Amino acid sequence: MMNEYGLTFLMALVIVIIATPVSIKLAKHWGAIAYPGGRHIHSRPIPRLGGLAIYAAFWMTALVTQAWTKNIWGLFIGSTIIVAVGIWDDIREIRPLYKLYWQIAAAAVLLFFGFSMDFISLPFLDKDVIFSDFGLSAVGIILMLFWVVGLVNTVNVSDGLDGLAAGICFIVAILLFWSAYGINQVSAAHLTLALAGALLGFLLFNFPPARVFMGDSGSMFLGYIIGGISIMGLLKTATILGLVFPLLVMGMPVTDLTFAIIRRKLRGQSIAMADRGHLHHRLLDAGFTQRQAVLLMYGISACFGMAAVLGAKGLWVGALVVLLIVFGILITILMRRTEKLAVFSRRHSK
C-alpha cells in the first residue's frame, strides 16, 4: 500500500515538473503576467499561470490512481470551473464580487455529487450532530458552501510571497494525508499525496526567487481541493478531530484572513479591498528577506500542524501549549505597526 502511495506522490511530482515550463509559455502567450508595482514586491515581470500545471499534475495523477467515483467527478468538475475562473482572472482580472459568485457556483457543484455536511462528528460527542434532527437541513448546505469558499479565499490571501502558498499547502496536504491514512480513507489519502507531490515539484520553480507564480488559478484550486477532500471524509470523523483538524492545519492563513477582515472593517473598507497589512507584508517591513519570511511562515504552519496531530492523539495539553505560543507570535506580528505600514496607510487613505 505504501508503495502505491509513493508512486502517486512521485507521479504528480514528475508531471508538474514537465507541465510548469509549459504553463510559463502559455502565460507569456496569453498575457498572464504579474508586473512589479503597488503591493507587489517582485522587481521584474513574472508569469502567473503556474496553477494550471498544478491542476494538470493533480488530475492526471488522479486519472491513473483513482477509481472515479461520484465524489471524484464532483471534485473534478468543480475544480475545473474554479481554475477556469482563476485563469481568466490571471489574464484579464475579475471584479472581486463576480469572482465570489463563481466561487459559490463551483462550491455548489459539489452538492450534486454526494458532498454533504448534513451531519458532522465533533470531539467529545458520542453521537453525530445531524442537522435535520433539529429541522436545520439548510444549515448543512450553507456550512458546506461556506467551508469551501472560505478555504478558497484563505489560500488565495496567503499567496503573497514566492513559494508561500505552495509551501503552506504542501504542509497541509502531508498532514491531511496522515489523517486520511490513519482512518483508512484510501481515496482521500491518494488525492492528498497527489496534491503534495504536485506542490513539491512546483516549488522547484516557485521558491524564492520565483520563476513563475501560481496565480489565482492555482491558489483558488488549492483551497477548493483541500476543502473538497476534507468534506469527503475528514470532517465526519471524530477520532481525527473532524472539523477541528482541517481548521488547525490551515491555522496560519485562517488567522491572517480573519485579521484582514477585522482590519478592513475597522477602517471602513470593503473586506475584498487589498491592503499591505498581511502577515508576510509585516515580516518584510520588519526587515526579513523574502526567503526568511517564507521559511518563518512555513515554521508557523508546521506548528499549527503539530498542534493538530497532538490533539488527534489526545495530547490536549501539549496541543494547547503549542497553539498558545504560535498564536502569541502571530498576534505580535499582526499587531505590529511599522513605519512603512504607516506610510502606506496614509498614502491610500487620501
N, C-alpha and C positions, 0 to 999 in steps of 0.2 A: 504493500500500500504506500509506504513512504517513497519507494522508487517512482511510483506513479505521480505522487505529489512533486517530487523533484523534477520529473520530466515536464510537468505543467509549468513550473517556475522557469525552467531553462528555455522552454519553447517560447514563452512570452517575451523573455529577455532577448533572445536572438531575433525574433520578429521585429521588436521595436528598434533594435539597433539597425536593422535593414530599412525599416519604414521611416525613421526620423529624417534621414537626409532627403527622402522623397517629399516629406511634409515641408521641409525647408524650401525646396524648389517650388512647390505649389504655393507656399506663402508669398514668395517673391513674384510669382506669375500673377497671382490674384490680388496682390497689393495688401496682404495681411501683414503689415509691418508696424512694429512699435517704435515710434520716434522719440528721441530724448525731449525733455521739457516737462513743465508742470510738476505733477507729483512723481513722475518717473525719474529714477535715479541712474539709469544707464546712460552712457555717453555716446552711443552710436546706434543706428537703426538695427533692430533685431527682428527676424521673422517670428510670428507668434501663432503658428498653426500646429505646434507640436502635439496638441491634444488629439489631432487626427491619427497620429502614429500610435498613441496610447490606446485609442479606441480600436484601431485595426489589430494591434497585437493582442489585446484582451479578447476580442470576439473571434479572431482566427484561432486562438488557443482554445477557447470555449467550444468552437465548432468541432475540434478534434477530441477534446477530453470530456465533453458533457453529453449526457442524454438530454435532448432538447425537450424538456417538459413545458407545460403551460407557463410556469413561472419564468423559465429562461426566455421564452418567446416574449413575454411581457417586458422583461428587463431589456431585451434587445431592441424592441420597437420603441419603448420609451426613451432609452438612452440614445437611439439614433435621432429621435426628434430633438433631444436636448443638445446633441453635438451639432446638428444642422443649424439650430438657433445660434449656438456658440460660434460656428464658422461665419455665419452672416454678421454677427456682432464683431468678430475679429476683423472682418473686411470693411464693413460699412458703418458699424456701430448702431445699436438699437436703443431706443429710449428705455430707461430702467423699468418703467411701468409695463411697457409692452413685453419686455423680457420676462418680467414676473408672470404675466399672463401665460406665456409659453411654458414657463417652468411648472405652473399649476396644471396646465394641459398635459404635459409629459408625465407628471406625477399621477394624474387621474387615469392615464392609460393602464397603470398597474391594477386598478380596481377591476378591470375586465379580464384579468389573467390570474386570478386567485390570490392576489395580495390582499391581506386584510389585517386590520388591527381591531377586530371585533372583540378580542379579549387579549389581555396581557397578563403575564406572570411576573410578580414582583417579589423581592426578597422578603422573608419573614411571614409571608401569607401562605396558608396551606392550600388555598383554592385559587384558581384563575379568577381574575376580575373580568366578568362578562358584561359588556355594556348593555346588551339587550335585556338582561335581567332587571335593569333599572329603568327600562324604557328610553335608553340613550343610544340607540343604534347608530344615529348620525355622528355620535362622538368618535366612533372608530374610524369613520371615513375622514372626518376633519383632522383627527390626530395623525392619520397616515399621510395625508397631503401636507400637513404642517411639518411632519418629520422629514419627508423627502425634500421639500422646497427649502426647509431650514438648513439641511445639510448641504444642498447645492450652493446656497449663498454663503454658508460658513466657510467652505473650501474656497469659494471664489474670493472672499475677503482675505484669506490667508495667502493668496498668490501675489505677494508684493515684492519679493526678493528672488534673485536667481536661486533655483533649487529648493525654495522654501515649501511650497505646496506639495511638490513631488516627494520631498523627503518626509514631511509630516504624514502624508497619506501612505507612504511606504511603511512607516512605523505602525500606523493604524491597520493596514492590511495584514501585516505579520501578526499583530495582536488578535485581530478578528479570525485569522486562520487558527491560532492557538485555541481560541474559544470554540470555533466550529469543529475542529478536530476533537476537542475534549468531549463534545456532546454528540459525536458521530454524525455531524451534518456534512456528509461527503460532498454534496454539490456545492454548498457554501464554502467548504474548505478549498476545493479546486478553484473556485472563482476568486477567492481572496488571494490565493497564491499566484494565479494568473495576473491579477492586478499588481501584486508585489513585484513580480518579475518584470512586467512592463515598466513599472516606475523606476526600478533599479537601472534598467537599460537606458531609460530616458534621462536619468540623472547624469549619465556619461556626457550628454550634450547640454544639460541644463544647469549643472552645478557651477557656481561662480568661478570664472566669468562665463556666462551662458552664451551658447551659440544659437539657441532657439528658446522661445517661451512656449509654454503650453497654451496660453491664451484662454479665453472664456470657453472655447470648445473643450479644452482639457479640464479646467477647474470645475466646470459645471458637470461634466461627465463623471469625474471622480466623486463628487458629492452625491450624484444620482445613484451611482453603482454602490457606494458604501451604504447609502440609505436603503436601497432596494435589497441588498444582500442581508442586511441586519433584519429586515422585516421577514425575510424568507424563513427565519427560524430563531435567530439570536434574541429577538425581542421577547419571545414567548417561552423562554427557558429560565426558570427561577434559579436553577443551580449555577448559572453563569451570570447572575445578576440582571438578566433580562434587559429592560430598558436602561438600567444604570450603566452597564458595561460599555455599550457603544458611546454613550454620552461622556463617560470618563476618558476613553481613549481619544476622543475628539476635544478634550477639555480645554486645550490652549486656544485653538481657533474659536471655539464657542465663547470662551471668556472675552476674547478680543472683540468678537462681533457684538456681544452684549454691551460692553463698554462703549463701542462705537455708536450703538443705538441710543444709549443713555446720553452720551456726549452731544450728539446731534440734536436730540430733543431739548436738552437744556439750553442749547444755543438757538433754538427756534428754527433749526434747519430740517430739511427733509432727511429721513433716515437713509434714503438712497443717494444722498449727496456725498461724493468722495471727499475725504479730507486727509490731512497728514498727521493724524493722531493715533494711528495703529501702532501696535507693539513694535513692529520692525522699523517704523519710522523713528520711534523714540529711541531705540537702540542705536540707530545710525546717528541721530542727533546728539546722543550721549558720547559719541566718539568711537563706537565699534566699526570695524570694517564690515563690508557685506558678508564675507565668509565667516567672520567671528559671530556676527548677529545670527546667521543661519544656523551655525553649529550650536549656539546657545539655545536657540528655539527648538532644535532637534532634541537637545537635552531636556528641556522643559516638557516636550511632548512625551519623551520616554518616561519621565517621572509620573506623568498622568497615567501612562500605560502601566507602570509599576503599581500604582495605587489600585488600578482596575484589577490586575492579577492578584494582588494581595487580598482585595475584597472578595474576589471569586473563590479564593482558597479559605475564606472565613477568617482571615487575619485582619480584623477590622481596626484594631488599634494601630497597627503598622500602616494600613491604608490611610487612616485619618491623619497620622503624623506627616506622611509624605504629602498629602493634599494641603495641609495647613502650611507647610514650608513652601510648596510651589505656588500656592495662592498668594502667600505673603510676598514672594518675589515678583509675581505678575502684577499685583496691585501697586507695589512700589514703582515698577517701571511705568505702568499705565498712568499713574497719578503724577509722574514726574513732569515738570513743565520747564523745558529748556528754553534758552534764548531764541534758538532757531524756530521752535514751535510758536513762540510769542510773535515773532516777526511774521511768520506765515499766517497766523490767525488775524493779525492786524491788516495784512495785505488783502485777505479775502473777505474781510468784513466791510470793505469800502464799496 
